[in-house]
Amino acid sequence: MRTIVIAGAVALVVLGFTDHVWWLAAAALLLLYIRYGRSATSASAPGTGTPAAPAPPATYQAYRARRDQQAKWERRYRRERPFEARRQDRGN
């Protein structure tokens, strides 16, 4: 995304030698990218496309509740899908 924006800005600057309105367009493009584009891409892990990890729980009780819920989900998954769970344990 960054490469496309920079290439577009360079193209607009080159066009701006004949008409200075293109320079304003290049500045607007860079401003919009800095304001909206970078914050949207930094919300996910770089290169993965997955959302970042959630914030840590505020209290120990919230942590315990989340941990217990996760353990419950993992036990249910192993119970309902024994072959997949066994395959994951082997690392394949």
N, C-alpha and C positions, 0 to 999 in steps of 0.2 A: 504494500500500500504506500509506504513511504517513497519508494522508487518512482511509482506512478505520479505521485504528487510533485516530487522534485522535477521529474521530466516535464510535466505539464507546466510548472512554473518557469522552467528554463525556456520552453517553447514560447510562452507568453511574453517573457522578457525579450526574446529575439524579435518577436512580432512588434514589440513596443518601440523598436528603433524607428519605425515608420509612423506609428500611431501610439501616443502615450497612454491612451485608454487601456491598452493591453497590459501596461505596467500596473495599473490599478487592479486589473483582473488578477494578475499574478499575486499581488499583495493580498487581495481578498481570499484567493485560494489558499495561500499559506496561513493566513489568519484563521480561516475556517478549519484547516487541518490541525493547527496547534490547539484550537479551542475545543473541537469536537472529535477529531479523528484519533488523536493520541490517547485521550482518556478512555475511549471505547476499546482500543486495543490493549491498553495496560490492565484492563480488568480481568483478562484471562492470562493463563500461563503462556510465556512466549513460545510461539510455534506449535502449540498443541490444539488450540481452538476450544479448550475446555475452560470452564469458569475457575476462578481461583478458589482456594480453600475458604470455607466460611470462617468468620471470626471466632476466636475461642469463647467458650461460655463465660458468662459473667460470674457465676458462683460455682462452688464445688458441687452443690446439689444438681445444678443444670448439667455439669460435666458427667456426673454419675448417671443421671437419667438418660443422657445421650449415649453413653457407653453401654448401658444396659439394653437400650433399644437396638443398638447396633449388634450386640451379641445375640439378641433374640432373632433379628433378621438373619444373621449368619447361621444359627442353628436351624431355622426354618428352611433356608436354602439347602443346607446339607441333607436335611430330612427329605425334602421334595425332589432333589436332584442328586442322588448319590453318585452317579457316574461322572457328572461334571465336577463335583466336589473332589472326587478321587483323582481325576485328571489334573485339577488345579494343584492338588497336593504334590503330585509328581513333578510339576513344573512344565508340563507340555501344553 
